Amino acid sequence: MNHNSETTQSLTLYRKYPMNEKIKDRSAYLIGDVFECSNVANFSKATTIHTITDSAFHIMDVLINDSICYKYIRYKMKAYAAPTKIAELQFYGKSENSEHELKGELICVSPNDQILLKQIAFTSDNDYFTWFQLKNYLNSAKHKPGDDNSSELWFGYELEKPVSLKA
């Protein structure tokens, strides 16, 4: 028996820590939130591509079966629930038969609100230990829920060019 030979095996770790009740409770605030796409910057003609219906997830892949190419994509919150936290949010699309992460200019309901933009930037920094935390935004925001534009809160991307999201 050769003790010096090494055998390697691939392993994919999807969750380092088990789902607990605290995380499930926080995830419940996301139920009803939607992902929308549009070719109109103000989303007046938006297509809902996914609605969050389950709070028992941590990392989730959603496959889209819509072959239309879109210029804008956003995440829209249904309510101002202070415990809402989002660590990472990534979108993928296909062009020329290859899948790639979609990048673009960050857009949001209040494009001049530096506090909101700072919070949103945490969703695309590739760091699972930083996150968009709605509580931080609400505690420092000029607008409170129910004021002017704050009846809905959303953020997303203006893509470089229209892209198909079909898996």
C-alpha positions in Angstrom: 0.0 0.0 0.0 1.4 3.3 -1.0 0.8 6.0 1.6 2.4 8.8 -0.4 -0.2 8.8 -3.2 -2.9 11.4 -3.0 -6.4 11.2 -4.3 -8.4 14.3 -4.9 -12.1 14.7 -5.2 -14.2 17.7 -6.2 -16.7 19.1 -3.7 -19.2 21.9 -4.1 -20.2 23.5 -0.8 -23.5 25.4 -1.2 -24.1 26.2 2.5 -21.5 26.5 5.2 -23.9 27.0 8.0 -27.3 25.2 8.4 -30.5 27.1 7.8 -31.8 28.2 11.2 -35.1 29.8 12.4 -33.5 33.3 12.5 -32.5 33.1 8.9 -35.8 31.6 7.8 -37.6 34.4 9.6 -35.5 37.0 7.8 -36.1 35.3 4.5 -39.8 35.4 5.0 -39.7 39.2 4.5 -38.7 38.5 0.9 -41.8 36.5 0.0 -43.8 38.4 -2.6 -40.8 40.4 -3.9 -40.4 40.2 -7.7 -37.8 40.3 -10.4 -38.8 42.3 -13.5 -37.4 43.0 -16.9 -38.2 45.7 -19.3 -37.0 47.6 -22.3 -38.4 50.8 -20.9 -36.2 52.6 -18.3 -39.1 53.4 -15.9 -40.4 49.9 -16.1 -43.9 51.1 -17.2 -43.9 48.0 -19.4 -42.4 45.4 -17.2 -42.4 41.6 -17.4 -42.3 39.7 -14.1 -39.8 36.9 -14.5 -39.9 35.6 -10.9 -41.8 36.1 -7.7 -40.3 34.8 -4.4 -42.7 32.3 -2.9 -40.5 30.4 -0.4 -38.6 31.5 2.7 -36.6 28.3 3.1 -33.8 29.2 0.8 -30.4 30.8 1.2 -28.8 30.6 -2.3 -31.3 30.1 -5.1 -30.9 29.7 -8.9 -34.0 30.7 -10.9 -34.1 29.5 -14.5 -36.0 31.8 -16.9 -37.9 30.5 -19.9 -38.4 33.9 -21.7 -36.5 34.4 -25.0 -37.1 38.1 -25.2 -34.1 40.3 -24.9 -34.2 43.0 -22.2 -32.2 46.1 -21.5 -33.3 46.6 -17.8 -33.6 44.2 -15.0 -34.6 44.9 -11.4 -35.5 43.5 -8.0 -38.6 45.1 -6.5 -39.6 44.8 -2.9 -43.2 44.5 -2.0 -42.9 46.1 1.4 -40.6 48.0 3.6 -39.7 45.3 6.1 -36.8 46.5 8.1 -35.2 43.0 8.6 -34.8 42.6 4.8 -31.2 41.7 4.0 -29.7 40.7 0.6 -26.1 39.6 0.5 -25.5 38.9 -3.3 -27.7 39.3 -6.3 -26.4 38.1 -9.7 -28.1 37.9 -13.1 -26.9 35.7 -16.0 -27.8 35.8 -19.6 -26.9 34.2 -22.9 -25.4 35.7 -26.0 -23.8 33.8 -28.8 -24.6 30.5 -27.0 -22.5 31.3 -24.0 -23.7 32.1 -20.5 -22.2 35.1 -18.6 -22.9 37.3 -15.7 -24.8 40.4 -16.7 -23.2 43.7 -15.7 -24.4 47.2 -16.2 -25.1 50.5 -14.6 -26.7 50.3 -11.2 -30.2 51.9 -11.3 -32.7 52.4 -8.5 -35.9 54.1 -7.6 -34.0 57.1 -6.2 -30.8 57.5 -8.4 -29.5 60.5 -6.4 -29.9 58.9 -3.0 -26.3 58.1 -2.0 -27.3 56.2 1.1 -29.5 53.8 -1.0 -26.8 53.4 -3.6 -24.2 52.5 -1.0 -26.6 49.9 0.5 -27.4 48.5 -3.0 -23.7 48.2 -3.9 -23.3 45.5 -1.3 -25.5 43.2 -3.4 -22.9 43.0 -6.1 -19.5 43.2 -4.3 -19.0 39.4 -4.3 -18.8 39.3 -0.5 -21.3 37.2 1.3 -20.4 39.0 4.6 -21.7 42.4 3.4 -25.3 43.0 2.5 -28.0 45.4 1.6 -29.8 46.0 4.8 -33.1 47.9 4.5 -33.0 48.8 8.2 -29.8 50.9 7.7 -31.4 52.6 4.7 -34.7 53.3 6.6 -32.9 54.7 9.6 -31.0 57.2 7.5 -33.4 57.9 4.6 -34.9 61.2 3.8 -38.0 59.4 2.5 -39.9 57.1 4.8 -42.4 54.5 3.6 -45.5 56.1 2.2 -43.7 59.3 1.1 -43.6 60.2 -2.6 -41.5 57.6 -4.4 -41.1 55.3 -1.4 -44.3 53.3 -2.1 -42.0 50.9 -3.9 -38.3 50.2 -3.5 -36.4 48.7 -6.3 -32.9 48.4 -7.7 -31.3 46.7 -10.7 -29.2 47.3 -13.8 -29.3 49.0 -17.1 -27.5 46.5 -19.2 -25.0 47.4 -21.9 -27.3 45.9 -24.5 -30.5 43.9 -24.5 -29.8 40.3 -23.5 -31.9 37.1 -23.4 -32.2 35.6 -19.9 -33.4 32.2 -21.2 -31.6 29.4 -19.5 
